[in-house]
Amino acid sequence: MAGAADYRLDSFPVAVCDNIRIGRCKVLRGEAFRGKHAAMRRYFYGVRVQVMTLNGIPVEFCIVPGSEHDSQSLGKLPFDVAPESSIYMDAGYTDYLSEDDLFEAELIHAKVQRRSNSKRKDEPHVAFLKQYMRKQIETDFSMIKEKMLRKVHAVTKNGFLIKVALFVIAYTFEKLT
């Protein structure tokens, strides 16, 4: 494990089918896979991919059901990072208890972008830095999604999850070479 670094964490949805076909979907079943993509203001049926990057290269990721909120899935990542590292996240990860626990247990600084009604306000220079880091991860995600097919074809749940994971891994290898 190297020294302290600045990581970026966010999630993006991967739909298994269009909303009109949810009733006939055989790959994934259940309400747990019904999620909302807030940025696009639309619902999807599938999974969310939580990705943590370092300098644009994915270092950790996990796949969670679409209905799972970002702050709920925070505990599913191993956070194998050096102490005193910072992880920049968007406002969807707002959970003060998790932020405090991460710092107390691992000495990891959770730098969550604050909403306007947040109980923990940021100084203007800190808010600017968080906003800058958010733009960086959105760029990273657009490049990962560019590698993915518009529709991931799979017959089984495991096949779908493997294909989604392989897209992230393929993007990682491409960035490393």
C-alpha positions as CSV (number, residue, x, y, z in Angstrom):
1,M,0.0,0.0,0.0
2,A,1.4,3.4,-1.0
3,G,1.1,6.7,0.9
4,A,-1.9,8.8,1.3
5,A,-3.7,9.8,-2.0
6,D,-6.9,11.4,-3.3
7,Y,-9.5,8.9,-4.5
8,R,-12.8,9.5,-6.2
9,L,-15.9,7.4,-5.6
10,D,-19.3,7.3,-7.4
11,S,-21.7,5.0,-9.0
12,F,-23.4,4.6,-12.3
13,P,-26.4,2.5,-13.4
14,V,-26.4,-0.3,-15.8
15,A,-29.9,-1.3,-17.0
16,V,-30.6,-4.9,-17.9
17,C,-33.8,-4.0,-19.9
18,D,-36.1,-1.1,-20.7
19,N,-38.7,-0.2,-18.1
20,I,-41.6,-1.5,-20.3
21,R,-40.0,-5.0,-20.3
22,I,-39.4,-5.4,-16.6
23,G,-42.3,-7.9,-16.2
24,R,-40.8,-10.2,-18.8
25,C,-37.1,-9.9,-17.7
26,K,-35.7,-13.3,-16.8
27,V,-32.1,-12.2,-16.1
28,L,-32.9,-10.2,-12.9
29,R,-36.0,-10.5,-10.8
30,G,-37.4,-8.5,-7.9
31,E,-37.9,-4.9,-6.7
32,A,-34.4,-4.7,-5.5
33,F,-33.2,-4.1,-9.0
34,R,-35.6,-1.1,-9.7
35,G,-33.5,2.0,-9.2
36,K,-33.6,5.7,-10.0
37,H,-30.9,7.6,-11.9
38,A,-31.4,11.0,-10.4
39,A,-29.1,12.9,-12.8
40,M,-31.1,11.7,-15.8
41,R,-34.5,11.9,-13.9
42,R,-35.5,8.4,-14.9
43,Y,-35.9,5.0,-13.5
44,F,-34.0,1.9,-14.6
45,Y,-34.0,-1.8,-13.9
46,G,-30.6,-3.3,-13.3
47,V,-27.6,-2.7,-11.1
48,R,-25.3,0.1,-9.9
49,V,-21.6,-0.1,-10.3
50,Q,-19.7,1.6,-7.4
51,V,-16.2,2.6,-8.6
52,M,-13.4,4.1,-6.7
53,T,-10.7,5.7,-8.9
54,L,-7.2,7.0,-8.4
55,N,-5.9,9.3,-11.1
56,G,-8.7,8.1,-13.4
57,I,-7.8,4.4,-12.9
58,P,-10.4,2.2,-11.2
59,V,-8.8,0.6,-8.1
60,E,-11.9,-0.9,-6.4
61,F,-15.5,-1.5,-7.6
62,C,-18.5,-3.5,-6.5
63,I,-21.9,-4.2,-8.1
64,V,-25.1,-3.6,-6.1
65,P,-28.8,-3.8,-6.9
66,G,-30.3,-0.8,-8.6
67,S,-32.5,0.2,-5.6
68,E,-29.6,0.4,-3.2
69,H,-28.7,4.0,-2.3
70,D,-25.0,5.1,-2.6
71,S,-24.7,5.7,1.2
72,Q,-26.0,2.1,1.8
73,S,-23.5,0.5,-0.5
74,L,-20.6,2.4,1.1
75,G,-19.9,-0.5,3.4
76,K,-19.5,-3.0,0.6
77,L,-16.2,-1.6,-0.7
78,P,-13.1,-2.8,1.2
79,F,-11.4,0.6,1.2
80,D,-7.9,-0.8,0.9
81,V,-6.3,2.6,1.0
82,A,-3.5,4.1,3.0
83,P,-4.3,6.0,6.2
84,E,-4.8,9.8,5.8
85,S,-6.1,9.3,2.3
86,S,-9.1,11.3,1.1
87,I,-12.1,9.9,-0.8
88,Y,-14.1,12.5,-2.7
89,M,-17.8,11.6,-3.1
90,D,-21.0,13.3,-4.3
91,A,-23.9,14.3,-2.1
92,G,-25.5,10.9,-2.5
93,Y,-23.0,9.5,0.0
94,T,-24.1,11.9,2.8
95,D,-24.1,9.8,5.9
96,Y,-22.4,11.6,8.8
97,L,-22.1,8.4,10.9
98,S,-20.3,6.6,8.1
99,E,-18.0,9.5,7.5
100,D,-17.0,9.6,11.2
101,D,-16.6,5.8,11.4
102,L,-14.3,5.8,8.3
103,F,-12.1,8.4,9.9
104,E,-12.0,6.8,13.4
105,A,-11.5,3.2,12.2
106,E,-9.3,3.7,9.1
107,L,-8.1,7.3,9.3
108,I,-9.7,7.9,5.9
109,H,-11.1,11.4,5.1
110,A,-14.5,11.1,3.5
111,K,-14.8,14.3,1.5
112,V,-18.6,14.4,0.6
113,Q,-19.9,17.2,-1.5
114,R,-22.5,19.0,0.7
115,R,-26.0,19.9,-0.2
116,S,-27.2,23.4,0.5
117,N,-29.2,22.3,3.6
118,S,-26.3,20.2,5.1
119,K,-25.6,20.3,8.8
120,R,-21.9,20.3,8.1
121,K,-21.1,23.3,5.9
122,D,-17.9,23.5,3.9
123,E,-15.5,26.4,3.6
124,P,-15.7,27.9,0.1
125,H,-12.2,26.6,-0.9
126,V,-13.1,23.1,0.3
127,A,-16.4,23.2,-1.6
128,F,-14.5,24.3,-4.8
129,L,-12.1,21.4,-4.5
130,K,-14.9,18.9,-4.0
131,Q,-16.7,20.3,-7.0
132,Y,-13.5,20.0,-9.1
133,M,-13.0,16.4,-8.0
134,R,-16.6,15.6,-8.9
135,K,-16.1,16.8,-12.4
136,Q,-13.0,14.5,-12.7
137,I,-14.9,11.4,-11.8
138,E,-17.8,12.2,-14.2
139,T,-15.2,12.3,-16.9
140,D,-13.8,9.0,-15.8
141,F,-17.3,7.5,-15.8
142,S,-18.1,8.8,-19.3
143,M,-15.0,7.0,-20.5
144,I,-16.0,3.8,-18.8
145,K,-19.5,3.9,-20.2
146,E,-18.0,4.7,-23.7
147,K,-16.4,1.2,-23.6
148,M,-19.7,-0.5,-22.6
149,L,-22.2,-1.6,-25.2
150,R,-25.5,0.2,-25.3
151,K,-27.2,-3.0,-24.3
152,V,-25.5,-5.7,-22.3
153,H,-26.8,-9.0,-23.6
154,A,-26.9,-11.9,-21.1
155,V,-29.0,-15.0,-20.5
156,T,-28.3,-15.4,-16.8
157,K,-27.8,-13.1,-13.8
158,N,-24.2,-14.2,-13.3
159,G,-23.5,-13.7,-17.0
160,F,-24.8,-10.2,-16.9
161,L,-22.8,-9.4,-13.7
162,I,-19.6,-10.9,-15.2
163,K,-20.0,-8.8,-18.4
164,V,-20.5,-5.6,-16.4
165,A,-17.4,-6.3,-14.3
166,L,-15.3,-7.2,-17.3
167,F,-16.1,-3.8,-18.9
168,V,-14.7,-2.0,-15.8
169,I,-11.7,-4.3,-15.8
170,A,-11.1,-3.8,-19.5
171,Y,-11.2,-0.1,-19.0
172,T,-8.7,-0.4,-16.2
173,F,-6.2,-2.4,-18.3
174,E,-6.6,0.1,-21.1
175,K,-5.7,3.0,-18.7
176,L,-2.7,1.1,-17.4
177,T,-1.2,0.5,-20.8
